[in-house]
Amino acid sequence: MNNINYQKWLDKKTDEISKSGIIPTLLLHSCCAPCSSYVIEYLSPYFSITVYYYNPNISPREEYLHRAEEQKRLIESMPVKNSVRFIEGDYASDEFYKLSRGLENAPEGGERCRQCFELRLRKTAELAAAESFDYFTTTLTISPLKNAQLINETGKALAEKYGVEYLFSDFKKKEGYKRSIELSREYGLYRQNYCGCIFSKKENV
């Protein structure tokens, strides 16, 4: 999948879905309401979306709960063409700290982040397979600070393992990140100044 234009791939996929007249189901992993805002707006004409809020990396718990409530509020407020519902995963912070052991000082975007992406996408793929979703994907590629190629390659590997199609993306393209900021302002969404984990928070102090 090296050097693939993920946005072009996604444009082709949504065009195929639009022409088919069928609305497939999509399990969308979301890290927060601001990141999901544009993604929901963009994908809801083509998919019946279930937003899966699974983020055991977020610290402290109060921050996790605040983001979860903002996610639910956004879903209830946004006008969408097809249905959007919400599922909250377990706040299993011990799983994140277990994978972070020995990687506490890894730079943002390094090995700790790679394993965190894999954990959250793996749980999403597992649920997508168990609930017979047509596709799964994540909002993570909307961030200019996240490695879209790494995230998509992780999704592809998990799709092959669990037998559910992964929806490739680079949501920051087509001014997606800019649109997410506009939507955040429109809906008065809480925007945090760090990715979520205690390590990224320390880097932004």
Residue frames relative to the residue before (quaternion, step in Angstrom):
aa qw qx qy qz dx dy dz
M 1.0000 0.0000 0.0000 0.0000 0.00 0.00 0.00
N 0.3411 0.7645 -0.4896 0.2439 3.59 1.26 0.22
N 0.8639 0.1171 -0.1121 0.4769 3.56 -1.14 0.86
I 0.3700 0.7176 -0.5127 0.2919 3.60 1.12 0.44
N 0.3704 -0.6796 0.5826 0.2480 3.56 -1.14 0.66
Y 0.2565 -0.8200 0.4936 0.1347 3.57 -0.01 1.30
Q 0.6264 0.5340 -0.3488 0.4482 3.59 1.04 -0.67
K 0.6431 0.5091 -0.3209 0.4736 3.58 0.98 -0.81
W 0.6199 0.5355 -0.3318 0.4678 3.59 1.04 -0.78
L 0.6815 0.4903 -0.2871 0.4611 3.57 0.91 -0.96
D 0.6167 0.5394 -0.3423 0.4599 3.59 1.01 -0.76
K 0.6607 0.5042 -0.3011 0.4676 3.57 0.96 -0.88
K 0.6564 0.5166 -0.3055 0.4571 3.59 0.98 -0.88
T 0.6882 0.4666 -0.2999 0.4676 3.61 0.83 -0.89
D 0.6071 0.5401 -0.3525 0.4642 3.59 1.11 -0.61
E 0.6416 0.5177 -0.3158 0.4697 3.59 1.00 -0.82
I 0.6584 0.5070 -0.3037 0.4661 3.57 0.96 -0.88
S 0.6424 0.5342 -0.3188 0.4476 3.57 0.96 -0.89
K 0.6915 0.4783 -0.2725 0.4678 3.58 0.95 -0.88
S 0.6277 0.5676 -0.3332 0.4158 3.60 1.14 -0.61
G 0.3437 -0.7530 0.4912 0.2714 3.58 1.11 -0.64
I 0.6019 0.5349 -0.3500 0.4787 3.58 1.31 0.11
I 0.2585 -0.7582 0.5804 0.1463 3.59 -0.99 0.85
P 0.1895 -0.8083 0.5467 0.1088 3.62 -0.24 1.20
T 0.4810 -0.6496 0.5068 0.2997 3.55 -1.28 0.33
L 0.1092 -0.7958 0.5955 0.0114 3.53 -1.06 0.88
L 0.1961 -0.7355 0.6363 0.1253 3.56 -0.92 0.94
L 0.1063 -0.8297 0.5478 -0.0144 3.55 -0.40 1.31
H 0.2602 -0.7424 0.5970 0.1570 3.57 -0.50 1.16
S 0.0440 -0.8053 0.5912 -0.0026 3.57 -0.89 0.95
C 0.3473 -0.7417 0.5415 0.1898 3.53 -1.01 0.89
C 0.7895 -0.1135 0.0969 0.5953 3.59 1.16 -0.57
A 0.6734 -0.5127 0.3550 0.3971 3.56 -1.27 0.31
P 0.6545 0.5185 -0.3501 0.4245 3.66 0.78 -0.83
C 0.6850 0.4768 -0.2951 0.4652 3.59 0.89 -0.89
S 0.6920 0.4849 -0.2836 0.4534 3.59 1.03 -0.72
S 0.5136 0.6934 -0.4143 0.2892 3.59 1.14 -0.55
Y 0.7184 0.4168 -0.2541 0.4955 3.58 0.73 -1.01
V 0.6323 0.5539 -0.3357 0.4252 3.56 0.98 -0.86
I 0.6543 0.4918 -0.3062 0.4861 3.60 0.96 -0.84
E 0.6438 0.5206 -0.3214 0.4594 3.57 0.92 -0.90
Y 0.6908 0.4963 -0.2662 0.4534 3.56 0.94 -0.94
L 0.7926 0.3720 -0.1742 0.4505 3.59 0.80 -1.00
S 0.5607 0.6552 -0.3961 0.3153 3.62 1.07 -0.52
P 0.6096 0.5374 -0.3966 0.4270 3.68 1.03 -0.35
Y 0.7465 0.4193 -0.2009 0.4759 3.59 1.20 -0.50
F 0.7998 0.2420 -0.0867 0.5424 3.59 1.15 -0.63
S 0.3555 -0.6140 0.6412 0.2923 3.47 -1.41 0.30
I 0.1592 -0.8605 0.4834 0.0211 3.55 -0.24 1.33
T 0.0868 -0.7225 0.6806 0.0851 3.50 -1.20 0.73
V 0.2646 -0.7658 0.5699 0.1369 3.55 -0.62 1.16
Y 0.1390 -0.7927 0.5924 0.0359 3.56 -0.73 1.12
Y 0.1329 -0.7995 0.5849 0.0319 3.54 -0.40 1.27
Y 0.2142 0.7556 -0.5816 0.2121 3.54 -0.08 1.35
N 0.2318 0.7894 -0.5165 0.2373 3.57 -0.20 1.33
P 0.0258 -0.8433 0.5368 -0.0079 3.60 0.42 1.20
N 0.5433 0.6278 -0.3847 0.4034 3.57 1.31 -0.13
I 0.5975 0.6176 -0.3676 0.3556 3.60 1.09 -0.62
S 0.0102 0.7921 -0.6065 0.0677 3.54 -0.91 1.02
P 0.5628 -0.2348 -0.7923 0.0195 1.53 -1.94 1.62
R 0.7580 -0.3729 0.2647 0.4651 3.57 -1.31 -0.06
E 0.6141 0.5636 -0.3467 0.4302 3.57 1.06 -0.77
E 0.6268 0.5254 -0.3224 0.4766 3.56 1.09 -0.75
Y 0.6257 0.5419 -0.3195 0.4613 3.56 1.01 -0.89
L 0.6946 0.4801 -0.2768 0.4588 3.58 0.83 -0.99
H 0.6256 0.5390 -0.3341 0.4544 3.58 1.02 -0.79
R 0.6733 0.4858 -0.2940 0.4735 3.58 0.90 -0.90
A 0.6248 0.5387 -0.3406 0.4510 3.59 1.03 -0.76
E 0.6699 0.4950 -0.3001 0.4649 3.59 0.92 -0.89
E 0.6393 0.5147 -0.3245 0.4702 3.59 1.04 -0.75
Q 0.6183 0.5404 -0.3402 0.4582 3.56 1.07 -0.72
K 0.6699 0.4895 -0.2950 0.4739 3.57 0.91 -0.90
R 0.6453 0.5260 -0.3215 0.4511 3.58 0.97 -0.83
L 0.6386 0.5240 -0.3277 0.4585 3.58 0.97 -0.80
I 0.6616 0.5136 -0.3102 0.4497 3.58 0.87 -0.96
E 0.6742 0.4913 -0.2919 0.4678 3.57 1.01 -0.79
S 0.7219 0.4722 -0.2359 0.4476 3.59 1.14 -0.64
M 0.6739 0.5407 -0.3061 0.3997 3.59 1.00 -0.79
P 0.3635 -0.6850 0.5754 0.2598 3.59 -0.99 0.74
V 0.0067 0.8072 -0.5883 0.0470 3.60 -0.80 0.99
K 0.5374 -0.6382 0.4476 0.3217 3.56 -1.16 0.58
N 0.7840 0.1542 -0.0750 0.5966 3.58 0.96 -0.90
S 0.7056 -0.5123 0.2922 0.3929 3.55 -1.21 0.49
V 0.0651 -0.7505 0.6562 0.0425 3.53 -1.22 0.69
R 0.0143 0.7976 -0.6025 0.0251 3.56 -0.74 1.02
F 0.4110 -0.7336 0.5129 0.1728 3.54 -1.31 0.32
I 0.0080 -0.7499 0.6615 0.0108 3.55 -1.11 0.83
E 0.1905 -0.7727 0.5953 0.1108 3.57 -0.90 0.91
G 0.3385 -0.7435 0.5451 0.1884 3.55 -0.82 1.01
D 0.6651 -0.4820 0.3786 0.4266 3.55 -1.31 0.02
Y 0.3719 -0.6867 0.5698 0.2559 3.55 -1.13 0.63
A 0.0836 0.8278 -0.5402 0.1263 3.55 0.41 1.31
S 0.0704 -0.8525 0.5174 0.0228 3.56 0.56 1.19
D 0.5629 0.6064 -0.3893 0.4047 3.58 1.17 -0.52
E 0.6154 0.5474 -0.3513 0.4453 3.61 1.09 -0.64
F 0.6545 0.5016 -0.3158 0.4694 3.56 1.00 -0.78
Y 0.6904 0.4755 -0.2951 0.4584 3.60 0.86 -0.89
K 0.5901 0.5598 -0.3633 0.4544 3.57 1.16 -0.54
L 0.7039 0.4428 -0.2738 0.4832 3.60 0.86 -0.89
S 0.6614 0.5241 -0.3013 0.4440 3.59 1.19 -0.51
R 0.4580 0.7036 -0.4461 0.3099 3.56 1.26 -0.27
G 0.8012 0.2126 -0.1971 0.5235 3.54 -0.71 1.12
L 0.7158 0.4041 -0.2359 0.5183 3.58 1.30 -0.23
E 0.2881 0.8062 -0.4813 0.1881 3.55 1.28 0.30
N 0.7597 0.3637 -0.1916 0.5038 3.59 1.05 -0.72
A 0.3735 0.7186 -0.5005 0.3060 3.58 1.25 0.26
P 0.5221 -0.6509 0.4417 0.3296 3.62 -0.98 0.74
E 0.6074 -0.5336 0.4365 0.3947 3.55 -1.22 0.49
G 0.7684 0.2943 -0.2477 0.5114 3.55 -0.80 1.05
G 0.5947 0.5988 -0.3433 0.4122 3.57 1.32 -0.08
E 0.8443 -0.2062 0.1358 0.4755 3.55 -1.22 -0.57
R 0.6193 0.5394 -0.3583 0.4440 3.60 0.98 -0.72
C 0.6618 0.4956 -0.3020 0.4745 3.58 0.95 -0.85
R 0.6172 0.5485 -0.3486 0.4434 3.58 1.00 -0.79
Q 0.6905 0.4691 -0.2792 0.4746 3.58 0.91 -0.90
C 0.6162 0.5359 -0.3398 0.4665 3.58 1.12 -0.64
F 0.6185 0.5260 -0.3365 0.4771 3.60 1.01 -0.80
E 0.6713 0.5147 -0.2950 0.4442 3.56 0.89 -1.00
L 0.6390 0.5314 -0.3266 0.4501 3.59 0.95 -0.84
R 0.7225 0.4465 -0.2637 0.4573 3.58 0.74 -1.02
L 0.6666 0.4815 -0.3063 0.4797 3.59 1.00 -0.74
R 0.6191 0.5433 -0.3488 0.4470 3.59 1.05 -0.70
K 0.6565 0.4967 -0.3110 0.4749 3.59 0.93 -0.85
T 0.6306 0.5272 -0.3222 0.4697 3.57 1.09 -0.74
A 0.6616 0.5015 -0.2992 0.4704 3.58 0.94 -0.90
E 0.6287 0.5376 -0.3314 0.4538 3.59 1.00 -0.81
L 0.6851 0.4700 -0.2835 0.4789 3.58 0.90 -0.92
A 0.6293 0.5421 -0.3332 0.4462 3.57 0.99 -0.82
A 0.6607 0.4928 -0.2980 0.4815 3.57 1.01 -0.82
A 0.6755 0.5111 -0.2953 0.4420 3.58 0.90 -0.95
E 0.7645 0.3558 -0.1783 0.5071 3.59 1.04 -0.81
S 0.4488 -0.7417 0.4079 0.2865 3.60 1.33 0.28
F 0.1915 0.7641 -0.5798 0.2082 3.57 0.83 1.00
D 0.5144 -0.6410 0.4722 0.3187 3.57 -1.17 0.55
Y 0.7991 0.0518 0.0162 0.5988 3.58 1.06 -0.83
F 0.0645 -0.7405 0.6563 0.1298 3.50 -1.41 0.17
T 0.0798 0.7758 -0.6244 0.0445 3.54 -1.25 0.51
T 0.3494 -0.7292 0.5506 0.2073 3.57 -1.32 -0.13
T 0.5091 -0.6384 0.4915 0.3028 3.54 -1.24 0.51
L 0.4565 0.7540 -0.4154 0.2247 3.60 1.20 -0.40
T 0.6530 0.5429 -0.3349 0.4082 3.61 1.05 -0.63
I 0.5122 0.6373 -0.4383 0.3734 3.61 1.20 0.02
S 0.6256 0.5647 -0.3408 0.4167 3.58 1.14 -0.50
P 0.4487 -0.6838 0.5044 0.2769 3.61 -0.88 0.89
L 0.6716 0.5082 -0.2865 0.4568 3.58 1.25 -0.40
K 0.6453 0.5122 -0.3197 0.4680 3.59 1.29 -0.12
N 0.4607 -0.6855 0.5050 0.2506 3.55 -1.11 0.83
A 0.2925 -0.7993 0.5001 0.1594 3.58 -0.15 1.29
Q 0.6324 0.5344 -0.3477 0.4401 3.60 0.98 -0.73
L 0.6524 0.5076 -0.3100 0.4696 3.59 0.95 -0.87
I 0.6613 0.5076 -0.3065 0.4595 3.59 0.91 -0.91
N 0.6897 0.4770 -0.2832 0.4654 3.58 0.90 -0.88
E 0.6413 0.5048 -0.3315 0.4733 3.60 0.99 -0.70
T 0.6147 0.5273 -0.3334 0.4827 3.58 1.11 -0.69
G 0.6573 0.5121 -0.3009 0.4638 3.57 0.94 -0.90
K 0.6422 0.5332 -0.3175 0.4499 3.58 0.98 -0.85
A 0.6616 0.5063 -0.3040 0.4622 3.59 0.93 -0.91
L 0.6780 0.4803 -0.2886 0.4757 3.59 0.97 -0.83
A 0.5928 0.5577 -0.3606 0.4555 3.59 1.10 -0.64
E 0.6647 0.4938 -0.2968 0.4756 3.57 0.96 -0.86
K 0.6630 0.5138 -0.3041 0.4516 3.59 1.03 -0.76
Y 0.8027 0.3205 -0.1410 0.4828 3.58 0.86 -0.99
G 0.4578 -0.7327 0.4204 0.2772 3.59 1.24 -0.06
V 0.5717 0.5220 -0.4093 0.4828 3.57 1.10 0.75
E 0.4736 -0.6976 0.4510 0.2926 3.59 -0.82 0.92
Y 0.2961 -0.7450 0.5765 0.1578 3.54 -0.99 0.94
L 0.3150 -0.7414 0.5649 0.1792 3.56 -0.94 0.92
F 0.2964 -0.7714 0.5400 0.1596 3.56 -0.34 1.27
S 0.0410 0.8152 -0.5738 0.0672 3.56 -1.06 0.72
D 0.0142 0.7082 -0.7004 -0.0873 3.47 -1.45 0.16
F 0.1377 -0.8822 0.4459 0.0627 3.50 0.58 1.29
K 0.5506 0.6079 -0.4036 0.4054 3.59 1.21 -0.26
K 0.5779 0.5960 -0.3679 0.4189 3.59 1.23 -0.48
K 0.7802 0.2858 -0.2530 0.4955 3.57 -1.30 0.35
E 0.5927 -0.6091 0.3246 0.4151 3.55 1.19 0.80
G 0.2067 0.8185 -0.5082 0.1708 3.56 1.12 0.71
Y 0.6505 0.5063 -0.3241 0.4643 3.58 0.96 -0.82
K 0.6362 0.5239 -0.3193 0.4677 3.57 1.00 -0.85
R 0.6579 0.5055 -0.3092 0.4648 3.58 0.96 -0.83
S 0.6209 0.5401 -0.3479 0.4491 3.61 1.04 -0.70
I 0.6317 0.5148 -0.3321 0.4752 3.58 1.07 -0.67
E 0.6402 0.5223 -0.3190 0.4642 3.58 1.00 -0.83
L 0.6755 0.4853 -0.2915 0.4726 3.58 0.93 -0.89
S 0.6067 0.5526 -0.3504 0.4515 3.58 1.06 -0.70
R 0.6571 0.4886 -0.3031 0.4875 3.56 1.01 -0.79
E 0.6458 0.5478 -0.3170 0.4271 3.55 0.95 -0.92
Y 0.7768 0.3189 -0.1640 0.5176 3.59 0.96 -0.87
G 0.4504 -0.7197 0.4336 0.3018 3.59 1.27 0.14
L 0.2447 0.8164 -0.4894 0.1848 3.56 1.06 0.78
Y 0.4920 -0.6249 0.5269 0.2998 3.50 -1.18 0.68
R 0.0723 -0.7842 0.6161 0.0126 3.58 -0.79 1.09
Q 0.2942 -0.7694 0.5473 0.1484 3.55 -0.58 1.18
N 0.3997 -0.7285 0.5023 0.2391 3.59 -1.19 0.42
Y 0.7235 0.2979 -0.2587 0.5664 3.57 1.20 0.50
C 0.6837 -0.5302 0.3146 0.3904 3.55 -1.18 0.62
G 0.6954 -0.4578 0.2996 0.4659 3.57 0.86 -0.90
C 0.7382 0.4213 -0.2488 0.4643 3.57 0.85 -0.92
I 0.6710 -0.5163 0.3545 0.3968 3.55 -1.27 0.39
F 0.6341 0.5431 -0.3343 0.4372 3.57 1.12 -0.64
S 0.6670 0.4693 -0.3039 0.4925 3.60 0.98 -0.80
K 0.6009 0.5605 -0.3586 0.4429 3.59 1.11 -0.64
K 0.6496 0.5221 -0.3101 0.4575 3.57 0.98 -0.86
E 0.6581 0.5159 -0.3120 0.4511 3.58 1.04 -0.76
N 0.7280 0.4206 -0.2364 0.4870 3.58 1.20 -0.48
V 0.4479 0.6826 -0.4593 0.3501 3.59 1.29 0.13
